[in-house]
Amino acid sequence: MSEMPTSIAQHYHERTKYDPDTLAAKNRALDWDNQPVPFKTYKIGTTYDLKPYLHDPQPEADPDWRRWQRLSLFLRCSYGITAKVSPPGSDPMYLRASPSAGGLYPAELYLIVRGMAFMPPGLYNYQCLTHKLVHFWEDSVWSELQAACFWHPVLENTQLALVTTAVFFRSAWRYEDRAYRRIFLDTGHLLGNLELIGSLTDLRPHLIGGFNDDTANALLYLDADREGVTAIAALADQLEIDQNLTPRRLTVLPSGTTTYFPSLPDGELLHYLHQQTRIKTEPSGEMLRRQPESIQEDKYNFPFCLKVPVTSPGIDWESDLSGLPTTMLRRRSTRAYTGSNLSLEELNALLHFTYQPQAYADDGLDPMPDYFDLNLISTFVAVSGVSDLEAGCYYFAPMAQELRQIRFKNFRRELHYLCLGQELGRDAAAIVFHTADLRQAIQRYGDRVYRYLHADAGHLGQRLNLAAIHLGLGASGIAGFFDDLVNDVLGIPEDEAVLYITTLGQPRVQPSV
């Protein structure tokens, strides 16, 4: 049986790997005169200020106040501004509830309203800088949304949908072609926030990753060369009986697989890949049958290895989940670790929260959050400083809920190097690696799976982030690393593409509220 030829997603992944021998030559000075603005503005449209609903008491004569309050909190904790940093001699930088590589924030958020008593139908953009909504298109477009999503059943009863997009240049300005990886990791961070804050606001996101890209972009009046839709989520109001929908597995659809493509110069690879991962036609019955199933078994079962159970009493998010929005709004990426140990109990709690959502149903969190396809993701943990756990590399088996040791060594020096010399890699107590068999994934979902894989890895990373911050620990994601060295150092199979790294440890400075 002949091997499948290299697809554009595989070609992109290989071309955008960082390598010690070539990275320095590729570094270029940033064009500060052409730095992108991380906020989108509209010159026309009706503006709705969401700030009063965060703090002001409910007016007795406003029956819609509670609906606005829920939506305001949902957007604030998903992508709202959480801090302003003013470096000397530079423009202020605004941090958001969702982390972004380099603080570049390529994502934009839109709401599509079918028609509700308190919100007229049409298109809205979330202005995170001012915490306002701009209603820039005032006619109903719900049927066009349904058509773009191939008449996905969750749009039949829902009245509200959220769309995430990416403004490509915001990330490509700094990270060039490799920015595509970061764009979808950032999308995953955002989806992780949406899923968790939805539990508190009773707005349940039903994720849709299979849509007609050209139709969806046109629906929002996007310049598709500059900005593209990355994910769609129907927001079901769980306080309405007819919107208490059974979670469905129709989150993904396959695209085609491009194996014949031109020789692409640097700078054109990102946009070409995005174009080739589009879905253009309505899915066939065969496509619909390729839906993700519940994880049935763990991928790797190494014989005679040390197996450590991952058990935890869970994380206390306080009464009525009040600790959740507080954590989301004070989350910061850790800049430095002390090098001190985590306890095994702390590591177990982080892994348990991230990979066992069904255990948190009693706390009011969604026990079945939507991902694209977690069956494709593998997780490895490099342990450098966890009390009562031997240093080394472990495969995390989510079904068995155990760590399986595959290498016996303290990798601090190697981790420091493969994380591009960042001290986060050296001083972290544990580092989580998300990987995927890229060839196998493409065989199932075509080149579009490259989007799904990175979004799911970002979603998992955001759960790790929030759990760590809530426990007073540190967490920071790393999307820049020497790809092949990760496989070599940790003993990860060569066919596993490394997607994302999340460092965990004791922060040198405790996160401030």
ABEGO torsion letter per residue (X at the ends): XBBBBBBAAAAAAAAABBBAAAAAAABBBBBAAABBBABBBBABEBBBBAAAAAABBBBAABAAAAAAAAAAAAAAAAABBABBBBBBGBBBBBBBABBBBGGAGABBBBBBBAEBAABBBEBBBBBAAAGBBBBABABBAAAAAAAAAGGBAAAAABABBBBBBBBAAAAAAAAEAAAAAAAAAAAAAAAAAAAAAAAAAGBBBBBBABBBAAAAAAAAGBBAAABBBABBBBBBBAABAAABBBBBABABBBBBBBABBBBBBBGAAAAAAAAAABBABBBBAAAAAABBBBBABBABBBBGBBBBBBBBAEBBAEBGGAAAAAAAAABBBBABBAGBBBBAAAAAAAAAAAABAAAAAAAGBBABBBBABAAABBBBBBBABBBGBBBEBBBBBAAAGBBBBABBBBAAAAAAAAAGGBAAAAABABBBBBBBBAAAAAAAAEAAAAAAAAAAAAAAAAAAAAAAAAAGBBBBBBABBBAAAAAAAAGBBAABBBABBBBBEBBABBBBX
